[in-house]
Amino acid sequence: MISFPFSTKAVRVDQPLGSFFVVALPAELLLSVAFSDAMVATLRSDGDGYDLDGTQRLSQPKRLVQIGQYIDRSDAAFPNSIILAANFRQDGLIEDEEGQEEDEQAPLGNGNRRWSISQKDDGCYALTIPTSSKLAAIIDGQHRLFAFAEATRKERLQMELLCSIYLDLPKPYQAQLFATINSTQKPVDKSLTYELFGYNISEEEPRYWSPDKLAVFFTRKLGTDPLSPLFGRIVIAPKKDASFTETANNADWRISTAVAVEGIMRLFSSNPKRDTQYLLTPFRKERASLAAGAKDKSPLRSVYFETNDKLIYTLIFNYISACNDVFWRNAAQGSFIVKTVGVQALFDVLRRFFAASALSGRDVSVDYFAKQLAPAGGIDFSADEYKNASGSGRSFIRRAIESKLGLG
């Protein structure tokens, strides 16, 4: 049996899409922590092997038996890597260290469950997996992995498998990566990508966009618009890796794509996976149809239904412009308001208080948001009390802002 926390050496690989880490992990561990939209593996109550279950069958279930037979052979080998998106929950959201009390849909956990990478004194890296929670979405290699549950030689569960791990990679990028890998190596059925990830690899009209697809679209605009305060500051990278999020390319500070996508998406969806499944079952539907689905109190939900994307983007753009005026532009060196936890906290404040009030008051201007945030502008987020902000800091910073604004 695998014991947690589990740690192993890792090699960092830098590529244009983003950086990932290469590790060797036992099949038994992967069956415990990994999942696909089609299937999950569950350890049997007697501890003797795994059962496969899922709302959908894999595209080629017969391959599981065939690969399982190959795994039993004395010459079994899998030199190609399984690609994983770590810290990605089954409800479609990225796992955070804190803030779960703010997400009614989030499962309660015991402590920090996030996979993390640390750099050693010798320059090498280590991957740590704290718990057996299923927080690794399989981008590619699901048949290969789940076939281990079909193998008769149970000792094969100890077999190490090569894995390429992306941390905090938003789901649309997972779909893009899957489609690219398969379309460049062999013909891929477009419907397979659509089924597994909820995205067509061809263009869709905006009225069909799921919440996370719309959030990624906005994030790309914010990161590439020269007028945006986040221009050049959004990268596809682990949320907690300072070497990515705070360095280089003419930006004095940076955040990951995951931070922006999550902050934006939660303005109009608390459960993006549920929404995507609804939009695709039993046939493709427009986002307006979600109004008849499960209730969701996200403040911009109705505007999302109306496909009024211009209003949503304008509200977000003007809010972060106000954040730039009040907090970011003159932030002291080392201030946590320009780090991951600070930006997350500001998105939380928008979602909890100002998005709905701006809509109801028909004022989404920079001046409106700046006026609301101004009383908190004097907080020194570089002070000693924020030095531990990499842990519970997101909530700590949010509460500090809300207290100054009289919202706490």
C-alpha positions in Angstrom: 0.0 0.0 0.0 1.1 3.5 -0.8 1.5 5.8 2.2 0.9 9.6 2.1 2.3 12.1 2.0 4.3 10.7 -1.0 7.4 12.5 -2.3 9.7 11.7 -5.2 12.3 13.4 -7.4 11.1 15.5 -10.3 12.7 17.0 -13.5 11.4 20.4 -14.7 10.8 20.8 -18.4 10.2 24.3 -19.8 8.3 24.6 -23.1 6.2 27.4 -24.8 2.8 26.2 -23.5 4.2 26.1 -19.9 6.5 24.2 -17.7 5.8 20.7 -16.4 7.5 18.1 -14.2 8.5 14.6 -15.1 8.4 11.9 -12.4 8.1 8.1 -12.0 5.0 7.1 -10.0 3.7 3.6 -9.1 0.6 2.5 -10.9 -1.1 1.8 -7.5 -0.6 5.5 -6.5 -1.9 6.8 -9.8 -5.0 4.6 -9.6 -5.7 6.2 -6.2 -5.2 9.8 -7.1 -6.0 10.1 -10.8 -9.3 10.3 -12.7 -10.7 11.1 -16.1 -14.1 12.5 -17.0 -15.0 9.0 -18.1 -13.8 6.9 -15.3 -12.3 6.5 -11.9 -10.6 3.6 -10.0 -11.7 2.8 -6.5 -9.7 0.6 -4.1 -11.6 -2.4 -3.0 -12.7 -2.7 0.6 -10.4 -5.7 1.2 -7.5 -3.8 -0.4 -7.1 -6.4 -3.1 -7.1 -4.4 -6.4 -9.3 -1.7 -7.9 -12.8 -1.5 -9.3 -13.5 0.8 -12.3 -16.5 3.1 -12.3 -17.7 6.2 -14.0 -20.7 8.0 -15.6 -19.4 7.2 -19.1 -17.5 4.3 -20.5 -14.0 4.9 -22.0 -13.9 5.3 -25.7 -12.5 1.8 -26.3 -13.3 -0.4 -23.2 -11.9 -3.6 -24.9 -8.5 -2.0 -24.9 -8.5 -2.2 -21.1 -8.6 -6.0 -21.2 -6.0 -6.1 -24.0 -3.6 -3.8 -22.3 -4.2 -5.6 -19.0 -3.1 -8.8 -20.6 0.0 -7.1 -21.9 0.7 -5.7 -18.4 0.8 -9.3 -17.1 3.5 -10.3 -19.6 7.1 -10.6 -18.4 8.3 -8.0 -21.0 5.7 -5.3 -20.2 7.0 -1.8 -20.8 5.4 1.7 -21.1 8.2 4.2 -22.0 5.8 6.9 -23.0 4.4 9.2 -20.4 1.0 9.6 -18.8 0.1 13.3 -18.8 -1.7 14.7 -15.7 -3.2 18.0 -14.6 -2.6 18.1 -10.9 -4.7 20.0 -8.4 -7.7 19.7 -10.6 -10.9 18.6 -8.8 -13.6 16.4 -10.2 -16.1 19.3 -9.9 -14.1 21.3 -12.5 -12.4 23.7 -10.1 -8.7 23.9 -9.2 -7.9 22.9 -5.6 -6.9 25.8 -3.4 -5.0 25.7 -0.1 -7.7 27.8 1.5 -11.0 29.5 0.6 -13.1 26.3 0.5 -15.4 27.8 3.1 -16.3 30.3 0.3 -17.2 27.6 -2.2 -20.4 25.8 -1.3 -19.7 23.2 -3.9 -16.2 22.3 -2.7 -15.7 19.1 -0.8 -14.4 19.5 2.7 -10.8 18.3 3.1 -8.4 17.8 6.0 -5.7 20.3 5.5 -3.8 21.1 2.3 -4.4 18.5 -0.4 -2.5 20.4 -3.2 0.3 18.7 -5.1 3.4 20.8 -4.8 6.9 21.2 -6.2 9.9 22.3 -4.1 13.4 23.1 -5.2 16.3 21.6 -3.3 19.6 23.2 -2.6 21.3 21.2 -5.3 18.9 22.7 -7.9 16.8 19.5 -8.2 13.1 19.4 -7.7 10.8 17.2 -5.6 7.1 16.5 -6.0 4.9 16.0 -2.9 1.5 14.4 -3.0 -0.1 15.0 0.4 -3.1 12.8 0.3 -4.9 10.1 -1.8 -7.6 12.7 -2.9 -8.4 12.5 -6.6 -6.7 15.7 -7.7 -5.0 14.5 -10.9 -7.0 14.8 -14.1 -5.7 12.5 -16.9 -5.0 14.4 -20.0 -3.5 11.5 -22.0 -2.9 7.9 -21.1 -6.1 6.9 -19.4 -6.4 3.5 -21.1 -2.8 2.7 -20.1 -3.4 3.5 -16.5 -6.8 2.0 -15.9 -5.8 -1.2 -17.6 -3.7 -1.9 -14.4 -7.1 -2.6 -12.7 -7.7 -5.4 -15.2 -4.3 -7.0 -14.8 -4.3 -10.3 -12.9 -0.8 -10.0 -11.6 -1.4 -7.6 -8.7 2.3 -7.1 -8.1 2.2 -5.1 -11.3 0.5 -2.3 -9.3 4.0 -1.5 -8.1 5.3 -0.9 -11.6 6.6 2.6 -12.1 5.0 4.7 -14.8 6.5 7.8 -16.5 4.4 10.9 -15.9 4.4 14.4 -17.1 2.6 16.7 -14.6 1.2 20.1 -15.2 0.2 22.0 -12.0 -3.0 24.1 -12.1 -3.6 23.8 -15.8 -7.1 25.0 -16.6 -9.4 22.6 -18.3 -9.5 24.3 -21.8 -5.8 24.0 -21.9 -6.0 20.3 -21.0 -8.4 19.8 -23.9 -6.1 21.7 -26.2 -3.1 19.6 -25.2 -5.0 16.4 -25.6 -6.3 17.3 -29.1 -2.8 18.5 -30.2 -1.0 15.4 -29.0 -3.5 13.0 -30.6 -4.0 15.0 -33.9 -0.3 15.3 -34.5 0.4 11.6 -33.8 -2.7 9.9 -35.3 -6.1 10.9 -36.5 -8.4 11.8 -33.6 -12.1 11.7 -33.5 -13.3 15.3 -32.8 -16.3 13.9 -30.8 -13.9 12.1 -28.5 -12.3 15.4 -27.5 -15.8 16.8 -27.1 -16.9 13.9 -24.9 -13.9 13.7 -22.7 -13.3 17.4 -22.1 -16.5 19.2 -23.2 -14.8 21.2 -25.9 -14.8 21.1 -29.7 -11.3 21.4 -31.2 -13.0 23.5 -33.9 -14.4 27.0 -33.1 -17.7 27.4 -31.3 -20.0 30.3 -31.2 -19.9 32.2 -27.9 -23.5 31.3 -27.0 -22.3 27.7 -26.6 -19.3 28.5 -24.4 -19.1 26.8 -21.0 -18.1 28.9 -18.0 -14.4 27.9 -18.0 -14.1 28.4 -21.8 -15.4 31.9 -21.4 -13.1 32.5 -18.4 -10.1 31.4 -20.5 -11.1 33.7 -23.3 -11.3 36.7 -20.9 -8.0 35.7 -19.3 -6.2 35.7 -22.7 -7.7 39.2 -23.5 -6.6 40.6 -20.1 -3.1 39.2 -20.6 -2.6 40.5 -24.1 -4.4 43.8 -24.1 -1.8 46.6 -23.7 -4.3 48.7 -21.8 -4.9 46.0 -19.2 -3.2 46.1 -15.8 -2.5 42.4 -16.3 -0.9 42.8 -19.7 2.2 40.6 -19.8 1.5 39.4 -16.2 -0.5 36.2 -16.9 1.4 33.0 -17.6 0.5 29.4 -17.8 2.3 28.1 -14.7 1.9 26.7 -11.2 0.1 29.1 -8.9 2.7 28.8 -6.2 5.9 28.8 -8.1 7.6 32.2 -7.5 10.1 31.6 -10.4 7.1 31.8 -12.8 4.7 34.2 -11.2 7.0 36.9 -10.1 9.8 37.1 -12.7 10.8 38.4 -16.1 9.4 39.6 -19.4 9.1 43.3 -18.5 6.6 42.6 -15.7 7.6 43.4 -12.1 5.1 40.7 -10.9 3.1 37.9 -12.5 0.2 35.5 -11.8 -0.7 32.2 -13.4 -3.4 31.7 -15.9 -5.1 29.4 -13.3 -5.4 32.3 -10.8 -7.1 34.6 -13.4 -9.4 31.8 -14.8 -10.6 30.7 -11.4 -11.2 34.3 -10.2 -13.2 35.2 -13.3 -15.1 31.9 -13.7 -16.5 32.0 -10.1 -18.2 35.2 -11.0 -20.7 33.2 -13.1 -20.3 29.6 -12.1 -19.7 27.8 -8.8 -19.6 24.4 -10.5 -18.3 24.6 -14.1 -18.2 20.8 -14.6 -21.9 20.5 -13.7 -22.6 23.4 -16.1 -20.6 21.8 -18.9 -22.2 18.5 -18.5 -25.7 20.1 -18.7 -24.7 22.0 -21.8 -23.7 18.7 -23.5 -26.3 16.3 -22.3 -28.2 14.8 -24.2 -27.3 17.3 -27.0 -25.4 20.6 -27.3 -27.3 23.5 -25.8 -26.8 27.2 -25.6 -25.6 28.6 -22.2 -29.0 30.3 -21.8 -30.5 26.9 -21.2 -28.6 26.7 -17.8 -31.3 29.0 -16.4 -33.5 26.0 -16.2 -30.8 23.9 -14.5 -29.4 23.8 -11.0 -29.5 27.1 -8.9 -26.3 29.0 -8.7 -25.9 32.3 -6.7 -22.8 33.5 -8.7 -23.3 37.3 -9.1 -22.9 37.5 -12.9 -24.9 34.3 -13.6 -27.8 36.0 -15.4 -25.4 38.1 -17.5 -23.6 35.0 -18.6 -27.0 33.4 -19.6 -27.7 36.5 -21.7 -24.3 36.1 -23.5 -23.6 39.7 -22.6 -19.9 39.0 -22.6 -19.0 42.6 -23.3 -20.6 43.7 -20.0 -18.9 41.0 -18.1 -15.5 41.8 -19.6 -16.0 45.5 -19.0 -16.9 45.0 -15.4 -13.8 42.8 -14.8 -11.5 45.1 -16.7 -12.6 48.1 -14.8 -12.4 46.4 -11.5 -8.8 45.3 -12.0 -8.0 48.8 -13.3 -9.4 50.1 -10.0 -7.3 47.5 -8.2 -4.3 48.8 -10.1 -5.0 52.4 -9.0 -5.7 51.6 -5.4 -3.3 48.7 -4.6 -0.9 47.5 -7.3 0.6 50.6 -8.9 2.3 51.8 -5.7 2.6 48.5 -3.9 5.8 48.2 -1.8 8.4 45.7 -2.7 7.5 42.3 -1.4 3.8 43.3 -1.0 1.5 40.3 -0.9 -1.2 42.2 -2.8 0.7 41.6 -6.0 1.2 37.9 -5.3 -1.1 35.0 -6.0 -2.9 35.2 -2.7 -3.4 39.0 -3.0 -4.9 38.8 -6.5 -7.1 35.8 -5.4 -8.4 37.9 -2.4 -9.3 40.8 -4.7 -11.2 38.5 -7.0 -13.0 37.2 -3.9 -14.0 40.7 -2.8 -15.4 41.4 -6.3 -17.4 38.1 -6.3 -18.7 38.5 -2.7 -19.7 42.2 -2.7 -19.1 44.4 -5.7 -20.1 42.5 -8.9 -23.8 42.3 -7.9 -23.9 45.8 -6.5 -22.3 47.3 -9.7 -24.9 45.5 -11.9 -27.8 46.6 -9.7 -26.6 50.1 -9.6 -25.8 50.2 -13.3 -22.3 51.5 -12.7 -19.4 49.3 -13.6 -17.0 52.1 -14.1 -13.4 52.3 -12.8 -14.4 55.3 -10.6 -17.2 53.2 -8.9 -14.8 50.4 -8.0 -12.0 52.7 -7.0 -14.3 54.6 -4.7 -15.4 51.3 -3.1 -11.9 50.0 -2.6 -10.2 53.3 -1.6 -10.6 52.9 2.2 -8.4 49.8 2.0 -5.7 51.5 -0.1 -3.5 52.4 2.9 -3.0 48.8 4.0 0.7 47.8 3.9 0.6 44.2 2.6 4.4 44.0 2.9 4.1 44.2 6.7 5.4 41.3 8.9 1.8 40.1 9.6 1.4 39.1 6.0 4.7 37.1 5.8 2.8 33.8 6.2 0.4 34.7 3.4 1.4 31.7 1.3 -0.9 29.5 3.5 -4.0 31.1 4.9 -3.1 34.5 3.4 -5.8 34.7 0.8 -8.6 34.7 3.4 -6.4 36.9 5.7 -5.9 39.5 3.1 -9.6 39.4 2.0 -10.8 39.9 5.6 -8.3 42.8 6.1 -9.7 44.5 3.0 -13.3 43.8 3.9 -12.7 45.2 7.4 -11.4 48.5 6.1 -14.4 48.7 3.7 -16.8 48.0 6.6 -17.9 44.7 5.0 -16.4 42.3 7.5 
